[in-house]
Amino acid sequence: MTATSPRPTLVIGYGNTLRGDDGVGRYLAEEIAQKNWPHCRVISTHQLTPELAEAIAAVEQVIFIDAQWHQDQSSPLVQCQPLYLPPPEQISGELGHRGSPLELMALAKILYGVEVQAWWILIPAFTFDYGETLSPLTAMAQAEALAKIRPLVLGEI
């Protein structure tokens, strides 16, 4: 494994910090921001909105971090999925109250002519009750997600 130089990266963590595990994307984004990794900009936001397309168009890669409902507590695994932009006619839905990573990538392509490499980090989440505390399993998965994100940002892959 050889290290490559870091690429300009945008990390977008999103979710509702008032609904238990749903806030894990934002918490992890804020943790990454404190690390001050080179060539890395971080956005922690409640939801994905069209305005984020401009920030996406300004980097070479974007990493989206979100909670994913996970019923099975016996084997919670963090998913790290590459995202590929489908042809425009295959993108369905409107970008409104809550957009998707693919819709934002499509907007960056349509508005700015830029297609970036993208990753979607999905962290297992078990409770969406009112509260600002992560469940123990989601807190452990947050650490696992950080270990998966670090090489993507720092060019260690």
C-alpha positions in Angstrom: 0.0 0.0 0.0 1.5 3.3 -1.1 0.4 6.7 0.2 -0.7 9.3 -2.2 -1.0 13.0 -1.6 -4.2 14.2 0.0 -6.9 15.3 -2.4 -9.1 18.3 -1.7 -12.0 16.7 0.2 -15.3 17.8 1.5 -16.8 15.8 4.4 -20.5 16.4 5.0 -22.0 14.9 8.1 -25.7 15.2 8.5 -28.6 14.3 10.8 -30.7 15.5 13.7 -28.7 15.8 16.9 -31.9 16.0 18.9 -33.0 12.5 17.9 -30.4 10.1 19.5 -28.3 8.1 17.0 -29.6 10.2 14.0 -27.0 12.9 15.0 -23.9 10.6 14.5 -23.1 12.0 11.1 -22.9 15.5 12.5 -20.9 14.4 15.6 -18.4 12.6 13.4 -18.0 15.5 11.0 -17.4 17.8 14.0 -14.7 15.3 15.3 -13.0 15.3 11.9 -13.1 19.1 11.8 -11.2 19.2 15.1 -8.5 17.0 13.6 -7.7 19.8 11.1 -6.7 17.3 8.4 -4.9 18.9 5.4 -7.0 19.7 2.3 -10.2 18.8 4.1 -13.2 21.0 4.6 -16.0 19.8 6.9 -19.7 20.7 6.9 -22.0 19.5 9.7 -25.6 20.1 8.8 -29.1 19.1 9.8 -30.0 18.0 6.2 -28.7 18.0 2.7 -29.8 21.1 0.8 -29.2 22.3 -2.8 -26.8 24.9 -1.6 -24.2 22.2 -0.9 -23.7 21.5 -4.6 -21.4 24.5 -4.8 -19.2 23.2 -2.1 -19.1 19.8 -3.7 -18.1 21.3 -7.0 -15.0 22.9 -5.4 -13.3 19.6 -4.4 -12.1 16.4 -5.9 -13.9 14.1 -3.5 -16.8 14.3 -1.1 -17.6 12.0 1.8 -21.2 11.9 3.1 -21.8 10.6 6.6 -25.2 9.6 7.8 -26.9 7.3 10.3 -28.7 4.2 9.0 -31.4 2.4 10.9 -30.1 -1.0 12.0 -32.3 -3.5 13.7 -29.8 -6.2 14.3 -27.6 -5.2 17.2 -25.5 -8.4 17.0 -23.5 -7.3 14.0 -23.6 -3.6 13.4 -21.2 -2.8 10.6 -20.2 0.6 9.2 -20.8 0.7 5.4 -18.4 2.6 3.2 -19.9 2.8 -0.3 -18.6 4.5 -3.4 -21.2 6.6 -5.1 -21.4 6.9 -8.9 -23.5 9.5 -10.6 -26.1 7.8 -12.9 -27.2 9.5 -16.1 -29.5 12.5 -15.4 -32.6 10.8 -16.7 -32.2 8.1 -14.0 -32.1 10.5 -11.1 -35.6 10.6 -9.7 -37.3 12.9 -7.2 -36.9 16.5 -6.4 -34.3 18.1 -4.2 -36.4 19.7 -1.5 -36.8 19.2 2.2 -34.3 16.4 2.4 -32.0 15.7 -0.6 -29.8 12.7 -1.2 -26.0 12.5 -1.9 -26.7 11.5 -5.5 -29.0 14.4 -6.1 -26.4 16.8 -4.8 -23.7 15.2 -7.0 -26.1 15.6 -9.9 -26.6 19.3 -9.1 -22.8 19.8 -9.0 -22.6 18.2 -12.4 -25.5 20.2 -13.9 -24.7 23.6 -12.4 -20.9 23.5 -12.3 -19.9 20.9 -14.8 -18.0 19.0 -12.1 -18.2 15.3 -11.3 -16.4 14.3 -8.1 -15.5 11.0 -6.5 -17.9 10.3 -3.7 -18.3 8.0 -0.7 -21.3 7.4 1.5 -20.5 6.3 5.1 -23.5 4.8 6.8 -23.2 4.3 10.5 -25.5 1.8 12.2 -28.2 3.6 14.3 -30.5 2.0 16.8 -32.5 4.7 18.5 -34.1 7.8 17.2 -35.8 8.9 20.4 -35.6 12.4 21.6 -32.2 13.1 23.2 -28.7 14.1 22.3 -26.9 11.0 23.4 -25.7 8.2 21.1 -26.4 4.6 21.9 -23.3 2.6 23.0 -23.2 0.6 19.7 -23.5 3.7 17.5 -20.8 5.4 19.5 -18.5 2.4 18.9 -19.5 2.5 15.2 -18.6 6.2 15.0 -15.0 5.2 15.9 -15.0 2.5 13.3 -16.3 5.0 10.7 -13.5 7.5 11.5 -10.9 4.7 10.9 -12.5 4.1 7.4 -12.7 7.8 6.6 -9.1 8.7 7.6 -7.3 6.9 4.7 -9.8 8.4 2.2 -9.1 11.9 3.3 -5.4 11.6 3.9 -4.6 9.6 0.7 -3.5 6.5 2.5 -5.2 4.1 0.1 
